[in-house]
Structure formats: structure tokens, C-alpha cells
Amino acid sequence: MQEVKKIPWLVTVVIFTFLLVFTAFSSRKNLLHGEKNMVQKQEAIQRFGFYLEPVNKQAGIDFRHLPPELDPKLKHIEPQIASMGASVSVVDFDQDGWDDLFFTSSRQGTQDALYRNLHNGKFENVTNQVGLENLNDSATGVSMGAVWGDYDNDGYPDLLIYKWGRPELFHNDHGKRFVNVTDSSGLPQWVNANCAIWFDFNNDGLLDLFIGGYYSEKLNLFHTSTTKVMPESFRYANNGGRKYLLENMGNGKFKDVTEQYGLNSTRWVLGAGAADLNGDGYPDLFIADDYNVNELYINDHGKKFIEVGRQSGIGNIPKSGMCVTFGDIQNTGKIGIYNTTITEKGVLVQSNNYWQPTDESSANRYPQFVNLAQLAGIDDAGWSYGAQFGDLNNDGYQDLYVANGFISAQKGTSYWYDYAKVTSGNKAIIEDARNWPAMNGKSQSGYEHDKVWLNNGDGTFKDISYQIMPDMTYDGRAVAMADLWNRGVLDVIVANQNNIPLILKNDLQLHHHWIEFDLRGTISNADAAGAEVLVEWSGKKQIQVLTDGCGFSSQNSHRLHFGLGDSTQVDRVIIKWPSGKITTLVHPQIDMLHVVREPK
């Protein structure tokens, strides 16, 4: 009997010993990981002068994105279909001079999240306090992204949430609460959208909306009667969602003028960006299309849009267009366009694009572009999604951050072989989800590391991805940049699919100078969306355009940030407002934010 009584005691000792060993091993592993990151940070600062450090916990941001749950008929490839929805937008929603953050989740019953900047390095989730809760359900749809724009020019940015479902518009009540005004707005009833931007296409001083459909608006992916929901082709698919150009009528209502203005294609839109690309004073529209060629719509003085993708050189080769962002990588004072795609070595090489305007543009009816991505060394970023330019080390040249990775599931597996079976089929095979092999937990271009490219200052970039931040392989989607702590330094925020976001605080140790601008329109729209800022210093010049949404499902800070390197003086700043007015600043003070109002 005594032997029997010893057994429970021995078991307890064994379990206790195991727990001690496991805890010690885990602690040692975490300690080693922390030591590795510390060594990496020290080396990065020594070599590059800065380091991107994840500070989610310190900042108080505990958000996590979850993907939507689809109709059971689509479950076998649900990770493939429901592979988007993680987004981030930067906004100062209460106009206190500190940038806040908004993230979307996409699963029914989950919450989007608005984080207020508390000015002390931390953020507070105020979603419920301001009336932005309970936005994801099968009846009205689930969030895919958000863009902020002051559509009524009252000085406070309003919020559009685009969905696989009904887009929702919230009026900002002086930074205190948000009022859902969707019912009276004139917005469409259902759009399976993965893209939206605010821009003033007719320069009437009121922000208009562009919403790009991905899946056809005829489909309800949560309750579908058909499995024919996929693209009809992997090169020239035209069975995607329609586009929506919604004109702001000035009374809280928007009018659908899409057909009237010539935006009639039904390609699979993933990204859009608006900028004046031909110098006539009106914002043009670059659209990144999945499964097709990209589209460039030149704005004919606010009267109509003319598609000139093929004539301009950007719409000749079908690729998987993912995002649109603008940069000036060579400091030429000309707006270039970066457009991400898909590359999987040995399987599919599409290569990202950087469209640089040519000198012949002024001599042609439409702007001309040449692709410099390969020469610059920024063409291969894996399965790329969002991207943004920003001067991360304040040396006077724009660097580049690209989020990537498609589906990180079971390691050591790949869905690419199964994928190839479908891509080689005809229209009837490709468009019907029933013909797609079940994913069964397989990965596809998963576990990729985001790309960080440092501008060398000569038109080329250096890949410092594995040196400048910890080794993290989330499935990245949206990227935004902002000076979150008002230090004169750009930080990076990345929204990851089915995971936590990354709040990457830029620990910049270089004593480079900088200047920032916060533009306020008076005759133009209050956001000054579409304004161009050209900064000239020490024989250099760089142009940036103010956008209300660009990249992939993202929106940068409203402020424009320019690094100046060792220069102690800015010679001149030229601000071109959407109204056509020009503001010139001579020798503005550096190392500070300038709030500039448009002259009336």
C-alpha cells in the first residue's frame, strides 16, 4: 500500500521538474531572442543610423485582424478568397496635433479599432466611445479598409469604411463622436471593394470619392448561390467589380457619375492613387488591377476621364497589380509611380514597377513613363501588397517599405502546384471555385519578410530588410508612414492579414535635419488633397503630393515629411494648391512642422 501512495507524489515531482525545465528553456529562448534583437539594433544603428523597432506593447496597441468567414461553398479555398481586409489609416481625427491610427478587421462580429494618440508614447482604443463599434456582420458586410477625408470642409476628417458589403460613411462631430450618415449619402448599396480614395476630381473645393470593386458587386460572398466568383482569366479578367466615381454635391450627398466620366471597366481593382500626372492642374487616376493590365485615366479638366494606359507605357503587360504609391526617388521634382505585383522565384516573376515620367511627356498629348524598378533594384519584393516611400534616415532621399507574403499556413507545404492546375485552364475552369483544389492548410508565398530598401542617392537602392528590423514573417498588407511621436522622424505602421499589426518606431540616431508641412485648403478642399509641395535645398529638390489614400488599403499621415540631410537651410518651398494658387516660402525654418493655409 505504501508503494501505491508514492506514485502520485512521484508524478507531481516529475511534472513540477518538467515545468521548471520548460520555463527555464522558454525564458532562455526569449532572452536569447531579445539579445539577438539588441545586437541587431546596435549593428543597424552603427551601419545605417536607424532601426525600426516593434513597440506594439509599449504603445498599448493590442489589435488583431481576423479574416471573413465565407459561404460554405467556398470554404475549401477560403484562405485564397478571404486573403485581404487588413488595413491601416493614419488620421488626426480630433485635430490635437498628434496622429491617431485606425485598423480594420474583417470577420463577422469583430471590431475595427480607432486608437487615439495620448501624446506620451501610448495609444488608447476609443472605438466604442466615439461610435465606431459593430461594423462587421454578414448582413451589411465586413470591413476591407478605411479612408479619411473632410467631405464637408468643417475642419475635421470624416470616415469612409469600404467593405465587402455596403460602404459606410461617418461624419466626424468635432472629434468627439462619429455619426453614421450612410442612409442619406447616396453611396451604393453593395460593393465588394478593396480600394477607395478621396480626391477632388473637378477642383470645386469638395472631396469626391473613388471606390474600386474587386469581386463583382452582384455577389454576396457570405450567402452565394453560385461558385462562379473567381477571375475568368489570369491575364485579362474583366469579370471583376465595377468602379464608382461619386461626385460630392455639397449637401452631404454623393452622385454616381461613373458612366458619365468614362470609368466603365470591370477589372479587379486593388489599388488607386490620384495625382496631377500631366501638369494641367487636375488630378489623374492610376488604378492597379489584379489579373490584368493597369489603367491610367487622364482627367480632362474635370469633364471626363480618358484611359491612356497603353499610350503612356504603363498598360501594356498584364500583371497582378496590387498597390499605387507616389515617390520622387531621384529628386528630379517629378512624380513617379510605384506599383507592386507578385514574384515567386522559379514559379512566377512579374516584378514590381516604378514608372518614372520621361522628358518626352511634355511633348506628347499624354504623359509617358519608363519602368526603372529593375535598374533601381526595387523590383523583387516577393508576393507584394502595400508600399510607401518615405525618408527613414532624413538624408534627403526617399526610402521604400514594401509589405509582402500571401498565405502563411503549414510550413513546408505549397499550394503553387495546385494553383498551376487552375491557371492553365480555360475560362469555365478558372472562374468556378468548384474547380479549384482544396487548400488543406497549405501555404502559398508565405513566411516572407517585408522589404526595406534604403535609397543610395544615385537612383539605386540597398536591401537592408534583414538588418533594419527583427526577423518577422507576417502576411503584410497595408503600409502607412507617420511621425507618430512628433519627433521629426517617420515611423512605419504595417497591417498584417490574420495577425497583429506592426508599430515600427524609428530609432533614428543620425542628426539630420528635416521639415514638415500640414496643408489646410480654403478655396481648395479643406484637406488640400492633390496639393504638390516642392522643396529646394543645397542644389537638391524633391516633390511630394498630398493624398487622401494611396498604397494598398492604406492612408499616410496628412503631413508631408522631407529629410534634409546635413543641410541647415531650405532655399525655397513651392506649394501648388488644387485651386491653382501658388504659395512660395523662402528660407522657412527647418526642424519644425509648418501649418500652411491656402491664401484666399
JOFENMO-V882407 format. One record per backbone hydrogen bond with DSSP energy under -1.0 kcal/mol. NH is the residue of the N-H (numbers start at 1). CO is the residue of the C=O. If there is no record, write none. Layout:
# JOFENMO-V882407
nh/co
NH/CO
NH/CO
This chain:
# JOFENMO-V882407
nh/co
5/1
6/2
10/6
11/7
12/8
13/9
14/10
15/11
16/12
17/13
18/14
19/15
20/16
21/17
22/18
23/19
24/20
25/21
26/22
27/23
28/24
29/25
30/26
31/27
32/28
33/29
34/30
35/31
36/32
37/33
38/34
39/35
40/36
41/37
42/38
43/39
44/40
45/41
46/42
47/43
48/44
52/468
53/505
55/503
59/55
61/56
65/499
71/221
74/71
75/72
77/74
78/75
81/77
82/78
83/81
88/553
89/102
90/555
91/100
95/92
100/91
101/115
102/89
103/113
104/87
106/66
109/136
110/107
113/103
115/101
116/124
118/122
123/59
124/116
126/114
130/126
132/127
137/141
141/137
142/164
144/162
145/162
147/160
149/158
151/149
153/150
158/149
159/170
160/147
161/168
162/145
164/142
165/163
165/191
166/140
168/161
170/159
171/179
173/177
174/172
176/173
178/130
179/171
181/169
185/182
191/165
193/163
193/191
194/212
197/210
198/548
199/208
201/199
208/199
209/246
210/197
211/244
212/195
213/242
214/192
219/216
223/220
229/227
230/431
237/291
240/266
241/214
244/211
246/209
247/255
249/253
254/185
255/247
257/245
261/257
262/259
263/258
269/213
269/267
270/288
271/288
273/286
275/284
277/275
284/275
285/297
286/273
287/295
288/271
290/268
292/319
295/287
297/285
298/306
300/304
301/299
303/300
305/261
306/298
308/296
312/308
314/309
315/309
319/292
321/289
321/319
322/340
324/551
325/338
327/336
331/328
336/327
337/355
338/325
339/353
344/348
347/344
348/344
350/342
352/379
353/339
355/337
356/370
358/368
361/358
364/361
369/312
370/356
372/354
376/372
377/373
378/373
384/341
384/382
385/403
386/477
388/401
390/399
392/390
399/390
400/453
401/388
402/451
403/386
405/383
406/445
407/444
410/441
413/410
415/443
419/415
420/416
421/417
423/419
424/420
425/422
430/426
431/427
433/227
435/432
436/433
439/76
442/439
444/407
451/402
453/400
454/462
456/460
461/376
462/454
464/452
467/464
468/464
472/470
476/404
476/474
477/495
480/493
482/491
484/482
486/483
491/482
492/504
493/480
494/502
495/478
497/475
499/496
502/494
504/492
505/53
507/51
508/506
509/49
513/565
515/562
516/592
517/560
518/594
520/596
521/526
528/525
530/546
531/528
532/576
533/544
534/574
535/542
536/572
537/540
540/537
542/535
544/533
546/531
550/554
551/324
555/88
557/481
560/517
562/515
564/513
565/394
567/564
571/536
572/536
573/585
574/534
575/583
576/532
577/581
580/577
583/575
585/573
587/571
591/514
594/516
596/518
598/520
